[in-house]
Amino acid sequence: MFGKLIDHRQSSIKLIVCIQLSIGSICSIWLSYPAAYGAEFYGQGESPNGISNSDWVAKFWNWDYSIGMDPQTNTFTGLKENGCLIHRENSTVMLVDTSAGGVWNQNCTISRNESILIPIWTGECNAGEKDCLDQPFQELTKAARGFDLGKIKGLVKVDDIPVATLDALDYKTNVMNNITEVNTEQFNATVPNYSHVVNEKYGTFPSAAHGWFAFLKPLQPGSHTVYYQNSVEPTTLSGAGNTNTAQFTYHFKVE
């Protein structure tokens, strides 16, 4: 009887070990699952396609400044459901700024060699704006960072799998998984008079920007979805006006 009890315990232990090993195998599969879809990101210290993060954000904002505001839809010119609003530059595809707000689906064809720049939340100030009119860089960068105050959450999914997250509160970034926080160096920005960004003066001005971005490496050929969202809630520091919610899904055919 005692011997049988020992055998039973040993069998139970073996069963538990087998279950644990099986669970471990399942966990390994799930943990590596995003990699199977090619969801790889450039890190904080890397230079995507040989260009610094600061310069990429400057390029992003120069594109963003060039987008007008459609008076009929009250949103960015060219942004429509199932359209394809992107910007291509230096083997990189830039996606729409979340400040546009709303829920959108976009359908685009891109190259297997193109990286993807995903904005989670970003602010800027140029010397033609009312709040930064003719100010030096130190004041521009302070104002740009100040525009990003608040309770900010962000999420990126590739092929329905969460691959990047952000959780920030005012000047503190608490969670930054596959997200890069960027404070730019001074750059020149051209703001046309039709821009959705309202300036006191229009033209080319010294500028600064801050923000959180995901720098996604090129995807494998085939059909993929890139989903990103944010939510911005006000805090005492940010003031009541700093709010935003956006959900974008890009359906990509990668060739």
C-alpha distance (Angstrom), angle and dihedral (degrees) to the residues before:
residue distance angle dihedral
M1 . . .
F2 3.80 . .
G3 3.80 90.9 .
K4 3.78 91.1 52.0
L5 3.80 90.1 50.8
I6 3.81 90.6 54.1
D7 3.80 90.6 48.4
H8 3.79 90.1 49.6
R9 3.81 91.6 50.9
Q10 3.78 91.4 47.8
S11 3.80 90.0 50.7
S12 3.82 89.9 48.9
I13 3.80 90.5 50.4
K14 3.80 90.7 50.0
L15 3.82 90.0 49.4
I16 3.81 91.5 50.2
V17 3.80 90.7 49.1
C18 3.79 90.2 49.7
I19 3.80 91.2 49.8
Q20 3.80 91.0 48.1
L21 3.78 91.2 49.2
S22 3.78 90.2 48.4
I23 3.81 91.7 49.4
G24 3.79 88.7 47.6
S25 3.79 89.8 53.3
I26 3.78 91.2 49.1
C27 3.81 90.9 48.6
S28 3.79 90.2 50.7
I29 3.78 90.4 52.3
W30 3.80 92.5 50.2
L31 3.80 93.9 44.7
S32 3.78 91.8 52.5
Y33 3.80 94.3 40.8
P34 3.81 97.0 95.0
A35 3.81 89.9 52.4
A36 3.80 89.0 56.5
Y37 3.79 87.1 61.9
G38 3.80 91.9 50.1
A39 3.81 96.0 -111.2
E40 3.79 99.2 157.4
F41 3.78 125.3 148.8
Y42 3.78 137.3 -154.3
G43 3.80 109.9 -114.8
Q44 3.78 129.9 -125.8
G45 3.80 94.0 -92.5
E46 3.80 97.9 42.7
S47 3.81 128.1 98.5
P48 3.82 108.9 -137.4
N49 3.81 109.2 -135.3
G50 3.80 89.3 -9.3
I51 3.83 95.1 -60.1
S52 3.80 124.0 114.0
N53 3.80 121.5 -114.5
S54 3.80 89.3 -116.0
D55 3.80 91.9 55.3
W56 3.80 91.6 46.3
V57 3.78 91.4 54.7
A58 3.81 89.7 47.6
K59 3.81 88.8 53.1
F60 3.80 90.0 47.3
W61 3.80 92.1 53.0
N62 3.78 93.5 47.0
W63 3.80 87.5 55.8
D64 3.80 91.3 44.7
Y65 3.82 91.7 51.4
S66 3.80 89.1 53.5
I67 3.82 92.9 59.7
G68 3.79 115.4 95.0
M69 3.79 130.9 -149.4
D70 3.79 116.0 -105.8
P71 3.85 106.4 -136.5
Q72 3.80 92.2 -157.2
T73 3.82 96.3 54.1
N74 3.83 97.3 24.3
T75 3.78 90.2 -134.9
F76 3.79 138.7 92.0
T77 3.79 115.0 -47.1
G78 3.81 108.9 -104.7
L79 3.79 94.7 20.9
K80 3.79 109.4 121.4
E81 3.78 135.2 144.4
N82 3.82 111.4 -80.5
G83 3.78 90.9 4.8
C84 3.79 124.8 119.4
L85 3.79 115.8 -117.8
I86 3.80 108.2 172.3
H87 3.80 137.4 130.0
R88 3.80 124.3 -135.6
E89 3.79 122.8 -152.8
N90 3.81 134.1 150.1
S91 3.83 95.4 -9.4
T92 3.80 91.0 -49.6
V93 3.79 131.9 112.3
M94 3.81 115.9 -148.3
L95 3.80 120.0 -153.6
V96 3.80 128.2 -146.8
D97 3.80 121.4 -74.4
T98 3.80 112.3 -103.4
S99 3.81 89.5 -132.3
A100 3.82 85.5 83.2
G101 3.81 85.6 74.5
G102 3.78 127.2 -164.2
V103 3.80 134.1 78.3
W104 3.79 116.5 -62.8
N105 3.80 140.6 173.5
Q106 3.79 119.4 -157.6
N107 3.82 128.0 -173.1
C108 3.80 116.8 -154.6
T109 3.80 142.3 159.9
I110 3.80 116.0 -138.1
S111 3.78 138.2 168.7
R112 3.80 127.1 -96.9
N113 3.81 85.5 -125.1
E114 3.79 96.8 57.8
S115 3.79 122.9 100.0
I116 3.81 118.2 -147.1
L117 3.81 124.6 -129.7
I118 3.82 111.4 -155.6
P119 3.83 119.3 -168.5
I120 3.80 115.2 -148.5
W121 3.81 98.9 175.1
T122 3.78 129.1 -25.6
G123 3.80 140.4 170.4
E124 3.77 133.8 -165.9
C125 3.77 143.2 -178.6
N126 3.79 127.3 -159.0
A127 3.78 128.5 -171.9
G128 3.80 91.2 -110.6
E129 3.83 93.7 62.0
K130 3.78 122.9 96.8
D131 3.83 94.4 -119.3
C132 3.81 92.8 47.6
L133 3.78 103.1 28.9
D134 3.83 109.8 162.8
Q135 3.82 91.0 -21.5
P136 3.85 123.8 153.0
F137 3.80 120.9 -108.3
Q138 3.81 94.1 -96.6
E139 3.80 90.0 61.4
L140 3.81 93.0 41.5
T141 3.79 93.2 54.9
K142 3.81 92.1 44.4
A143 3.80 90.6 52.6
A144 3.83 92.8 45.8
R145 3.80 90.9 53.9
G146 3.78 90.6 44.8
F147 3.79 91.4 57.4
D148 3.83 88.2 60.7
L149 3.80 95.9 58.4
G150 3.80 118.2 121.5
K151 3.77 139.9 71.0
I152 3.78 103.3 -51.0
K153 3.79 129.2 -175.1
G154 3.77 127.1 176.6
L155 3.79 137.9 -179.8
V156 3.80 134.9 -173.0
K157 3.79 124.7 -165.8
V158 3.78 128.0 -173.7
D159 3.79 114.3 -161.3
D160 3.82 89.1 -11.1
I161 3.82 92.7 -55.7
P162 3.85 117.8 119.6
V163 3.80 106.7 -121.6
A164 3.83 105.9 158.5
T165 3.81 135.6 30.9
L166 3.78 138.6 -177.3
D167 3.78 132.2 -165.6
A168 3.80 117.5 173.7
L169 3.78 133.9 163.1
D170 3.79 116.8 -163.6
Y171 3.81 107.7 -60.8
K172 3.80 95.1 -6.4
T173 3.79 123.9 83.1
N174 3.81 105.9 -157.6
V175 3.81 102.0 176.3
M176 3.79 124.8 23.3
N177 3.79 111.5 164.4
N178 3.83 112.3 172.3
I179 3.80 87.5 -18.9
T180 3.81 124.3 118.4
E181 3.81 122.1 -148.6
V182 3.80 111.7 -148.8
N183 3.79 132.9 -166.5
T184 3.78 105.1 -175.9
E185 3.73 129.6 -140.1
Q186 3.78 115.4 -121.3
F187 3.80 112.5 -67.4
N188 3.78 136.8 174.2
A189 3.79 114.7 -107.4
T190 3.77 126.9 -168.1
V191 3.80 112.9 -146.4
P192 3.82 114.1 -172.0
N193 3.79 120.2 -153.9
Y194 3.82 91.0 -110.0
S195 3.83 93.9 55.8
H196 3.79 119.5 128.1
V197 3.82 85.0 -130.5
V198 3.81 105.7 85.9
N199 3.81 113.0 -136.1
E200 3.78 134.8 -178.9
K201 3.81 88.0 -137.4
Y202 3.79 131.3 20.7
G203 3.77 128.0 -142.5
T204 3.80 134.0 64.5
F205 3.80 117.8 -29.0
P206 3.81 141.8 167.8
S207 3.80 107.4 -92.8
A208 3.79 144.1 180.0
A209 3.78 132.4 -161.5
H210 3.77 140.8 -171.4
G211 3.76 130.4 -169.0
W212 3.78 153.0 122.5
F213 3.79 118.0 -93.9
A214 3.78 138.6 171.8
F215 3.81 114.2 -137.7
L216 3.80 103.8 -157.1
K217 3.79 118.5 -164.9
P218 3.83 118.9 -130.1
L219 3.80 115.8 -66.3
Q220 3.77 125.5 -127.7
P221 3.82 117.4 -99.3
G222 3.79 114.0 -83.0
S223 3.80 137.3 57.9
H224 3.81 118.2 -35.7
T225 3.77 138.4 165.0
V226 3.79 123.8 -142.6
Y227 3.80 112.2 -165.2
Y228 3.79 124.6 -176.0
Q229 3.76 132.3 173.6
N230 3.75 140.6 173.5
S231 3.76 140.1 -171.6
V232 3.79 123.1 -160.7
E233 3.78 121.2 -169.6
P234 3.80 127.2 -177.3
T235 3.78 125.6 -105.5
T236 3.79 133.0 -174.3
L237 3.78 89.8 -92.3
S238 3.80 97.2 45.0
G239 3.79 97.9 45.4
A240 3.78 127.3 -134.5
G241 3.79 97.0 -70.8
N242 3.80 98.0 65.0
T243 3.82 100.7 94.9
N244 3.79 133.5 127.0
T245 3.79 142.5 156.0
A246 3.78 124.4 -172.6
Q247 3.80 138.1 165.3
F248 3.79 119.9 -173.2
T249 3.80 126.7 179.5
Y250 3.79 117.8 -171.5
H251 3.79 114.2 -164.9
F252 3.80 103.8 -155.8
K253 3.76 129.7 -164.8
V254 3.79 101.8 -159.6
E255 3.79 113.9 -157.3
